[in-house]
Amino acid sequence: MRPYSDIDIGIYLPEDPDILSLGDLVGCLESALGRPVDILLLRGLPERNSQLAFRVANEGILITEQQRHRYTQFKKQAFLYYLDTEYLRRLTRPALRRRVLSGNMGRRNYVRQNCPP
């Protein structure tokens, strides 16, 4: 771990916490660990971001779990959503690469330039 790197912690809660509770949790963890902490809420992550969920499920280190079936379900969903969308990533990757290399990343190419006011 680099000296100034943060610690990413994924947590699975039955409901999303309010922002103040989340801030309290981050503060407590940062005090206890002595470095910045990023919290990733895992509930619903495979549906929102299949690539990130796959990385968490594949590379993350489980520290503790209270309900084994929730951990197993998260990993299953992460892998399934990732594999379901791999075909689309494979299709779009070459076009994205061409766009980045051409210097057109972030520029609109779908809006007419001579639109009336």
C-alpha positions as CSV (number, residue, x, y, z in Angstrom):
1,M,0.0,0.0,0.0
2,R,1.3,3.4,-0.9
3,P,1.9,5.8,2.0
4,Y,-0.9,8.3,1.0
5,S,-3.4,5.9,-0.6
6,D,-6.9,5.6,0.7
7,I,-8.6,2.4,1.8
8,D,-11.7,1.3,-0.2
9,I,-14.2,-0.6,1.9
10,G,-17.3,-2.2,0.5
11,I,-20.3,-2.7,2.8
12,Y,-23.6,-4.4,2.3
13,L,-26.5,-2.9,4.2
14,P,-30.2,-3.8,4.0
15,E,-30.9,-0.1,3.3
16,D,-28.8,2.8,2.1
17,P,-27.8,4.9,5.1
18,D,-28.5,8.6,5.3
19,I,-25.6,10.9,4.4
20,L,-24.9,11.8,8.1
21,S,-24.7,8.2,9.2
22,L,-22.4,7.4,6.3
23,G,-20.2,10.4,7.2
24,D,-20.0,9.2,10.8
25,L,-19.0,5.8,9.6
26,V,-16.3,7.2,7.4
27,G,-15.0,9.4,10.2
28,C,-14.8,6.5,12.6
29,L,-13.0,4.3,10.1
30,E,-10.5,7.0,9.2
31,S,-9.8,7.6,12.9
32,A,-9.3,3.9,13.6
33,L,-7.2,3.2,10.4
34,G,-5.2,6.4,10.3
35,R,-5.8,7.1,6.6
36,P,-8.6,8.2,4.2
37,V,-11.4,5.8,3.6
38,D,-13.8,5.4,0.7
39,I,-17.0,3.5,1.4
40,L,-18.7,1.6,-1.5
41,L,-22.3,0.5,-0.8
42,L,-22.6,-3.0,-2.3
43,R,-26.4,-3.5,-2.3
44,G,-27.6,-3.1,-5.9
45,L,-24.1,-2.5,-7.2
46,P,-24.1,-5.2,-9.9
47,E,-27.2,-3.6,-11.5
48,R,-25.6,-0.1,-11.3
49,N,-22.0,-0.9,-12.3
50,S,-21.3,-4.4,-13.3
51,Q,-17.6,-3.9,-13.9
52,L,-17.0,-2.4,-10.5
53,A,-19.1,-5.1,-8.8
54,F,-17.1,-7.8,-10.7
55,R,-13.8,-6.3,-9.5
56,V,-15.0,-6.2,-5.9
57,A,-16.2,-9.8,-6.1
58,N,-13.1,-11.0,-7.9
59,E,-10.3,-9.0,-6.3
60,G,-11.8,-7.8,-3.0
61,I,-10.8,-9.3,0.3
62,L,-13.6,-10.3,2.6
63,I,-13.0,-9.0,6.1
64,T,-16.2,-10.2,7.8
65,E,-19.7,-11.3,7.0
66,Q,-22.7,-11.8,9.1
67,Q,-25.0,-13.4,6.5
68,R,-23.1,-15.7,4.2
69,H,-26.0,-16.0,1.8
70,R,-25.9,-12.2,1.1
71,Y,-22.2,-12.4,0.3
72,T,-22.7,-15.4,-2.0
73,Q,-25.7,-13.7,-3.7
74,F,-23.7,-10.5,-4.3
75,K,-20.8,-12.4,-5.9
76,K,-23.3,-14.4,-8.0
77,Q,-25.0,-11.3,-9.2
78,A,-21.7,-9.5,-9.9
79,F,-20.5,-12.3,-12.1
80,L,-23.8,-12.7,-13.9
81,Y,-24.3,-9.0,-14.7
82,Y,-20.6,-8.7,-15.8
83,L,-20.8,-11.7,-18.1
84,D,-24.2,-10.5,-19.5
85,T,-22.7,-7.2,-20.5
86,E,-19.3,-8.4,-21.7
87,Y,-20.6,-8.7,-25.3
88,L,-21.6,-5.0,-25.3
89,R,-18.2,-4.0,-23.8
90,R,-16.4,-6.0,-26.5
91,L,-18.5,-4.2,-29.2
92,T,-18.0,-0.7,-27.9
93,R,-14.3,-1.0,-26.9
94,P,-12.9,-0.5,-30.5
95,A,-15.1,2.6,-31.1
96,L,-14.1,4.1,-27.8
97,R,-10.4,3.5,-28.5
98,R,-10.7,5.1,-31.9
99,R,-12.5,8.1,-30.4
100,V,-9.8,8.6,-27.7
101,L,-7.0,8.2,-30.2
102,S,-8.6,10.7,-32.6
103,G,-8.8,13.4,-29.9
104,N,-12.6,13.5,-30.1
105,M,-13.3,12.2,-26.6
106,G,-15.9,14.4,-24.9
107,R,-16.9,16.2,-28.1
108,R,-20.4,15.9,-29.3
109,N,-20.8,14.2,-32.7
110,Y,-24.6,13.7,-32.6
111,V,-25.9,17.3,-32.6
112,R,-26.3,19.3,-35.8
113,Q,-23.9,22.2,-35.8
114,N,-26.1,24.7,-37.7
115,C,-29.3,24.5,-35.6
116,P,-31.6,27.6,-35.7
117,P,-31.7,29.7,-32.5
